C-alpha cells in the first residue's frame, strides 16, 4: 500500500508540474508562437476562425502585450476557458470583466465566414486603419472625431450585402461579421442607415433562433444608445434583460418636436436622466467648446482654462458652452465624470446634429466663435498655453 501511495503521489506531482508548465504565461509574440508550435494551448479551445481572429487582434510592444480583441473570447468560450486564455497571456486581471461581458448565453461557435465576406471584412479593416492613420497625421494638438469617409466606404461596399433577401441567404458566421462591421460604423458616426443594417442582422439572428445573449444583445443596445434611440433602447432592454446592466437613462423632452432653435441634453446623475433644454440665442460673441471622450488635448485645454481665472472669466463672459461632438453618441458616463471633476464647465450633449450643423467639429478640442448665433471663426487643437492668446485675439477681434 505504501508503494502504491507513493506512485499515486508521484503521479499527482507530475500532473501538477505539467499543469504549471502549460499555464506559464508568455510575454512576447515569439514566446507565444514557440508555445503553439510545441503543442496545444488554451487558444485551441477557440474555433479555428475565432483563434485566428484573436491572434490577429494581439498588439505586441516592447513591454509585452499592449492590446487584444475581446470578442472571440467572450463569444466562443465559457468562464473557465476565458480564464485559461488570460492566464496564458498574463492578463488575469481582465477575467472578471470579460466573464461579465460574455454573459449567460450559450457560446456562439460558428464556422468560418465565407471567403467573400472575410475578404470584404479585411478590406474594411484596412480602410479603417488607413483612414485613422491618415487623419491622425494631420493632427498635432487635437484628436480626430467622426468618420465620414469610413461611412461612405461602408455603404458603397456593403449596400447589396445588407439587403434583407441577401441576409437570409447568408450563413450565421457571415452575419456575425456583418453585425460587427455595422456596429463599428454606428458607434463612430451614429449613422442611422448603418443602425438599420444592424437591426436587420439582429432580426435574422432572432429568426434563426440563435441565442443573442452572448454579446449580441449588448451590441444592439449599445448601438441604439449611440444612435440616440433612447426609447427604442429602453424597449429593447426590457425585451432582452440582463442582470447587472446599467439602467437606460430616462429622457425628458419638454421642448417637443415643434421646437425651433438649438437645444442640448443635460444629464442628471442622481436621477439617471437626460433632459432636453433650449440654448438661448446669444447676443454678440459666444464661445462653443467641443470636446470628446478619451482626448487628452481636451483635458489639457480644460485644465488650462480652470487654472487661469482671467481666461476663464473672459470665456464665461462670452457664454462659454462645452459640448460633445454633434455626430457622436451621448456618453453619459463621460459627461457625469467630467461634470463631477469640473462643475464650473458643465458638459452637455447636442440634441441632434441637425440643430448644431454649423458647430460640426472634425477634431477636438475645437472652439467655435459665434456672432449672434452664426459661426465667425473656428480654432482647433490645444498645442499649449499659447493657444489661450490665439483664442482671445480671435474672440476680441484683435489682429496678431
C-alpha positions as CSV (number, residue, x, y, z in Angstrom):
1,X,0.0,0.0,0.0
2,X,2.8,2.3,0.9
3,X,4.5,1.7,-2.5
4,X,1.1,2.3,-4.3
5,X,0.6,5.5,-2.3
6,X,4.0,6.8,-3.4
7,X,3.1,6.0,-7.0
8,X,-0.2,7.9,-6.7
9,X,1.6,10.9,-5.0
10,X,4.3,10.9,-7.7
11,X,1.6,10.8,-10.4
12,X,-0.2,13.8,-8.8
13,X,3.0,15.7,-8.5
14,X,3.9,15.1,-12.2
15,X,0.4,16.1,-13.2
16,X,0.7,19.3,-11.2
17,X,4.1,20.0,-12.7
18,X,2.7,19.5,-16.2
19,X,-0.2,22.0,-15.4
20,X,2.3,24.5,-14.1
21,X,4.3,24.3,-17.4
22,X,1.2,24.5,-19.5
23,X,-0.1,27.5,-17.6
24,X,3.2,29.5,-17.6
25,X,2.5,32.9,-19.2
26,X,4.0,34.2,-22.4
27,X,5.2,37.7,-22.8
28,X,6.1,38.2,-26.4
29,X,4.9,37.1,-29.9
30,X,7.9,34.9,-30.2
31,X,7.1,33.1,-26.9
32,X,3.5,32.6,-27.9
33,X,4.5,31.2,-31.4
34,X,7.0,28.8,-29.8
35,X,4.4,27.6,-27.3
36,X,1.8,27.0,-30.1
37,X,4.5,25.2,-32.2
38,X,5.3,22.9,-29.2
39,X,1.8,21.7,-28.8
40,X,-1.7,22.6,-27.8
41,X,-2.5,25.8,-25.8
42,X,-5.6,27.3,-24.2
43,X,-6.2,29.1,-27.6
44,X,-7.1,25.8,-29.1
45,X,-10.4,26.0,-27.2
46,X,-11.5,28.7,-29.7
47,X,-12.9,27.7,-33.1
48,X,-10.2,27.8,-35.9
49,X,-11.6,31.1,-37.2
50,X,-12.0,32.5,-33.7
51,X,-8.4,31.6,-32.8
52,X,-7.1,33.3,-35.9
53,X,-9.2,36.4,-35.3
54,X,-7.9,36.6,-31.7
55,X,-4.3,36.2,-32.8
56,X,-4.8,38.9,-35.5
57,X,-6.1,41.2,-32.7
58,X,-3.0,40.9,-30.5
59,X,-0.8,44.0,-30.4
60,X,2.6,43.3,-29.1
61,X,5.0,46.0,-27.9
62,X,8.4,46.3,-26.3
63,X,6.8,45.8,-22.9
64,X,4.6,42.9,-23.9
65,X,1.0,42.6,-25.0
66,X,-0.4,46.1,-25.5
67,X,-3.9,45.2,-26.7
68,X,-6.2,42.4,-27.7
69,X,-9.7,41.9,-29.1
70,X,-12.2,40.5,-26.6
71,X,-14.9,39.4,-29.0
72,X,-13.5,35.9,-29.8
73,X,-13.1,35.1,-26.1
74,X,-16.4,36.4,-24.9
75,X,-18.4,34.9,-27.7
76,X,-16.9,31.5,-28.0
77,X,-15.6,30.4,-24.5
78,X,-17.0,29.7,-21.1
79,X,-15.7,31.4,-18.0
80,X,-13.1,28.7,-17.2
81,X,-11.8,28.8,-20.8
82,X,-11.6,32.6,-20.8
83,X,-9.6,32.4,-17.6
84,X,-7.2,29.9,-19.2
85,X,-6.5,32.1,-22.2
86,X,-5.9,35.1,-20.0
87,X,-3.6,33.1,-17.8
88,X,-1.6,32.1,-20.8
89,X,-1.1,35.8,-21.8
90,X,-0.6,37.0,-18.2
91,X,-3.8,39.0,-18.4
92,X,-5.7,37.5,-15.5
93,X,-6.8,40.9,-14.2
94,X,-9.3,41.1,-17.0
95,X,-11.0,37.9,-16.1
96,X,-14.0,39.3,-14.1
97,X,-14.7,42.0,-16.7
98,X,-14.6,39.6,-19.7
99,X,-16.8,37.0,-17.9
100,X,-19.3,39.7,-17.2
101,X,-19.1,40.8,-20.8
102,X,-19.7,37.2,-22.0
103,X,-23.0,37.0,-20.1
104,X,-25.1,33.9,-19.6
105,X,-25.9,33.0,-23.2
106,X,-24.7,29.9,-25.0
107,X,-21.3,30.3,-26.7
108,X,-21.5,31.3,-30.4
109,X,-19.3,28.8,-32.2
110,X,-19.9,29.3,-35.9
111,X,-17.9,28.0,-38.8
112,X,-15.6,30.4,-40.6
113,X,-17.3,33.1,-42.7
114,X,-17.4,32.8,-46.5
115,X,-14.4,33.8,-48.5
116,X,-16.2,36.9,-49.9
117,X,-17.3,38.2,-46.5
118,X,-13.9,37.5,-45.0
119,X,-12.2,39.4,-47.8
120,X,-14.7,42.3,-47.5
121,X,-14.1,42.5,-43.7
122,X,-10.4,42.6,-44.1
123,X,-10.7,45.3,-46.7
124,X,-12.9,47.3,-44.4
125,X,-10.4,46.9,-41.5
126,X,-7.6,48.0,-43.8
127,X,-9.5,51.1,-44.9
128,X,-10.5,51.8,-41.3
129,X,-6.9,51.6,-40.1
130,X,-5.5,53.6,-43.1
131,X,-8.2,56.3,-42.7
132,X,-7.4,56.6,-39.0
133,X,-3.7,56.9,-39.7
134,X,-4.2,59.4,-42.5
135,X,-6.4,61.6,-40.3
136,X,-4.1,61.3,-37.4
137,X,-1.1,62.5,-39.5
138,X,-2.7,65.9,-39.9
139,X,-3.4,66.4,-36.2
140,X,-0.6,67.7,-33.9
141,X,-2.5,69.0,-31.0
142,X,-6.0,67.5,-31.2
143,X,-7.9,64.3,-31.7
144,X,-9.9,63.5,-34.8
145,X,-13.5,62.7,-34.4
146,X,-16.1,61.4,-36.8
147,X,-15.6,59.1,-39.7
148,X,-17.3,60.5,-42.8
149,X,-15.0,58.6,-45.3
150,X,-15.5,55.4,-43.4
151,X,-19.3,55.7,-43.6
152,X,-19.2,56.3,-47.3
153,X,-16.9,53.3,-47.8
154,X,-19.2,51.1,-45.7
155,X,-22.3,51.9,-47.7
156,X,-20.5,51.5,-51.1
157,X,-19.1,48.2,-50.1
158,X,-22.0,46.6,-48.2
159,X,-25.2,48.1,-49.5
160,X,-26.1,45.0,-51.5
161,X,-24.9,42.6,-48.9
162,X,-27.2,44.1,-46.2
163,X,-30.4,43.8,-48.3
164,X,-32.9,41.6,-46.4
165,X,-33.1,38.9,-49.0
166,X,-29.2,38.7,-49.2
167,X,-29.0,38.4,-45.4
168,X,-31.4,35.5,-45.3
169,X,-29.1,33.6,-47.7
170,X,-26.0,34.1,-45.6
171,X,-24.7,31.6,-43.1
172,X,-24.7,32.7,-39.5
173,X,-20.9,33.2,-39.5
174,X,-21.3,35.8,-42.2
175,X,-24.0,37.6,-40.3
176,X,-21.8,37.9,-37.2
177,X,-19.1,39.6,-39.3
178,X,-21.6,42.0,-40.9
179,X,-23.1,42.8,-37.5
180,X,-19.7,43.8,-36.1
181,X,-18.9,46.0,-39.1
182,X,-22.2,47.8,-39.0
183,X,-21.8,48.2,-35.2
184,X,-18.4,49.9,-35.6
185,X,-19.8,52.3,-38.1
186,X,-22.7,53.2,-35.8
187,X,-20.5,53.7,-32.8
188,X,-18.0,56.0,-34.5
189,X,-20.6,58.0,-36.5
190,X,-24.1,57.5,-35.2
191,X,-25.1,56.7,-38.9
192,X,-28.8,55.9,-38.9
193,X,-28.7,53.6,-42.1
194,X,-26.0,51.5,-40.5
195,X,-28.1,51.1,-37.4
196,X,-30.9,49.8,-39.6
197,X,-28.5,47.3,-41.1
198,X,-27.5,46.2,-37.6
199,X,-31.2,45.8,-36.7
200,X,-31.8,43.7,-39.8
201,X,-28.9,41.4,-39.0
202,X,-30.0,41.1,-35.4
203,X,-33.5,40.2,-36.6
204,X,-32.1,37.5,-38.8
205,X,-30.3,36.0,-35.8
206,X,-33.6,36.1,-33.9
207,X,-35.5,34.4,-36.7
208,X,-32.9,31.6,-36.7
209,X,-33.3,31.0,-33.0
210,X,-29.8,32.0,-32.2
211,X,-29.1,32.8,-28.5
212,X,-28.3,36.6,-28.7
213,X,-27.4,36.9,-25.1
214,X,-23.8,36.2,-25.8
215,X,-22.8,39.8,-26.7
216,X,-25.3,40.4,-29.5
217,X,-27.9,41.9,-27.1
218,X,-25.4,44.3,-25.6
219,X,-24.1,45.2,-29.0
220,X,-27.5,46.1,-30.3
221,X,-28.4,48.0,-27.2
222,X,-25.1,50.0,-27.3
223,X,-25.8,50.9,-30.9
224,X,-29.3,52.1,-30.1
225,X,-27.9,54.3,-27.3
226,X,-25.1,55.5,-29.7
227,X,-27.8,56.5,-32.2
228,X,-29.8,58.3,-29.5
229,X,-32.7,56.0,-29.9
230,X,-33.3,56.1,-26.1
231,X,-36.9,54.9,-26.1
232,X,-36.1,52.1,-28.5
233,X,-33.2,51.2,-26.3
234,X,-35.5,51.1,-23.3
235,X,-37.9,48.7,-25.0
236,X,-35.1,46.6,-26.3
237,X,-33.5,46.3,-22.8
238,X,-36.9,45.3,-21.4
239,X,-37.3,42.6,-24.0
240,X,-33.7,41.4,-23.6
241,X,-32.9,41.7,-19.8
242,X,-29.5,41.0,-18.4
243,X,-28.5,41.1,-14.7
244,X,-26.2,44.0,-13.7
245,X,-26.8,46.0,-16.8
246,X,-26.7,49.8,-16.3
247,X,-30.2,51.4,-16.4
248,X,-31.1,53.2,-19.5
249,X,-31.2,56.9,-18.9
250,X,-34.7,58.4,-18.6
251,X,-35.2,61.1,-21.3
252,X,-37.4,64.2,-20.8
253,X,-38.1,66.4,-23.8
254,X,-40.4,69.2,-22.7
255,X,-39.5,71.1,-25.9
256,X,-41.1,68.7,-28.3
257,X,-40.9,68.1,-32.0
258,X,-42.0,71.6,-32.9
259,X,-39.1,73.4,-31.1
260,X,-37.0,75.5,-33.4
261,X,-33.6,76.6,-32.3
262,X,-30.7,74.9,-30.6
263,X,-31.0,72.5,-27.7
264,X,-28.9,70.2,-25.6
265,X,-29.2,67.2,-23.3
266,X,-28.4,68.0,-19.6
267,X,-27.5,64.8,-17.7
268,X,-28.8,64.4,-14.1
269,X,-26.6,61.7,-12.5
270,X,-28.8,61.2,-9.4
271,X,-31.9,60.6,-11.5
272,X,-30.1,59.0,-14.4
273,X,-32.0,61.3,-16.6
274,X,-31.3,63.3,-19.8
275,X,-33.3,66.4,-20.0
276,X,-33.6,68.4,-23.2
277,X,-33.2,72.1,-22.6
278,X,-33.1,75.1,-25.0
279,X,-29.9,77.1,-25.5
280,X,-31.0,80.7,-25.5
281,X,-29.8,82.7,-28.6
282,X,-26.7,84.6,-27.6
283,X,-26.3,88.3,-28.3
284,X,-22.9,89.2,-29.5
285,X,-20.0,86.8,-29.3
286,X,-20.2,83.4,-27.8
287,X,-17.7,80.5,-27.4
288,X,-18.7,76.9,-28.0
289,X,-16.0,74.4,-27.0
290,X,-16.3,70.9,-28.4
291,X,-14.6,68.0,-26.5
292,X,-14.8,64.2,-26.7
293,X,-14.1,61.2,-24.5
294,X,-10.6,60.0,-24.4
295,X,-9.0,63.1,-25.8
296,X,-6.1,64.2,-23.6
297,X,-5.8,67.5,-25.6
298,X,-9.3,68.3,-24.4
299,X,-8.3,67.6,-20.8
300,X,-5.2,69.9,-21.2
301,X,-7.4,72.7,-22.5
302,X,-9.8,72.3,-19.7
303,X,-7.1,72.3,-17.1
304,X,-5.6,75.5,-18.6
305,X,-9.0,77.2,-18.5
306,X,-9.6,76.2,-14.9
307,X,-6.1,77.3,-13.8
308,X,-6.4,80.8,-15.3
309,X,-9.2,82.8,-13.6
310,X,-8.9,85.7,-16.0
311,X,-9.1,83.4,-19.0
312,X,-12.0,81.5,-17.6
313,X,-13.8,84.8,-16.7
314,X,-13.4,86.0,-20.3
315,X,-14.8,82.8,-21.8
316,X,-17.6,82.7,-19.3
317,X,-18.5,86.3,-20.2
318,X,-18.8,85.1,-23.8
319,X,-21.3,82.5,-22.7
320,X,-18.9,79.5,-22.9
321,X,-20.8,76.3,-23.7
322,X,-19.0,72.9,-23.6
323,X,-20.4,70.2,-25.9
324,X,-19.7,66.7,-27.1
325,X,-19.4,66.3,-30.9
326,X,-22.8,66.7,-32.7
327,X,-22.3,63.4,-34.6
328,X,-21.2,61.3,-31.7
329,X,-23.2,59.3,-29.2
330,X,-24.3,60.6,-25.8
331,X,-21.7,59.3,-23.4
332,X,-23.5,59.7,-20.1
333,X,-20.6,58.2,-18.1
334,X,-18.1,60.6,-19.6
335,X,-20.5,63.5,-19.1
336,X,-21.1,62.6,-15.4
337,X,-17.3,62.2,-14.7
338,X,-16.5,65.5,-16.5
339,X,-19.1,67.4,-14.6
340,X,-18.0,65.9,-11.3
341,X,-14.4,66.9,-11.9
342,X,-15.2,70.3,-13.5
343,X,-18.6,71.6,-12.3
344,X,-17.8,75.1,-13.4
345,X,-17.6,73.9,-17.1
346,X,-20.7,71.7,-17.3
347,X,-20.6,69.4,-20.3
348,X,-23.7,69.0,-22.5
349,X,-24.6,66.8,-25.5
350,X,-26.2,68.3,-28.6
351,X,-29.8,67.1,-29.0
352,X,-29.2,66.5,-32.7
353,X,-26.6,67.1,-35.4
354,X,-29.2,69.0,-37.4
355,X,-29.6,71.7,-34.8
356,X,-25.8,72.1,-34.5
357,X,-24.8,71.5,-38.1
358,X,-22.7,74.8,-38.1
359,X,-20.8,73.6,-35.0
360,X,-19.5,70.5,-36.7
361,X,-16.1,69.6,-35.2
362,X,-13.9,67.1,-37.0
363,X,-11.2,67.3,-34.3
364,X,-11.3,68.1,-30.6
365,X,-10.9,70.3,-28.7
366,X,-12.4,72.9,-31.1
367,X,-13.5,76.4,-30.2
368,X,-16.2,78.0,-32.3
369,X,-16.7,81.7,-32.1
370,X,-20.3,82.6,-32.8
371,X,-21.6,86.1,-33.5
372,X,-25.3,86.4,-32.9
373,X,-25.7,82.7,-33.4
374,X,-23.6,82.5,-36.6
375,X,-20.1,80.9,-36.7
376,X,-17.5,83.6,-37.2
377,X,-14.3,81.6,-36.5
378,X,-13.1,78.2,-35.5
379,X,-9.9,77.3,-33.6
380,X,-8.8,73.7,-33.4
381,X,-6.5,71.9,-31.0
382,X,-4.5,72.7,-27.9
383,X,-0.8,72.8,-28.6
384,X,-0.2,74.5,-25.3
385,X,-0.8,77.6,-23.2
386,X,-0.1,79.8,-26.2
387,X,-3.5,78.8,-27.6
388,X,-5.2,80.9,-24.9
389,X,-3.8,84.1,-26.5
390,X,-4.9,82.9,-30.0
391,X,-8.4,82.3,-28.8
392,X,-8.6,85.6,-27.0
393,X,-7.3,87.5,-30.0
394,X,-10.0,86.0,-32.3
395,X,-12.7,86.5,-29.6
396,X,-11.8,90.1,-29.2
397,X,-11.2,90.7,-32.9
398,X,-7.6,91.7,-32.3
399,X,-5.0,91.3,-35.0
400,X,-2.0,89.1,-34.3
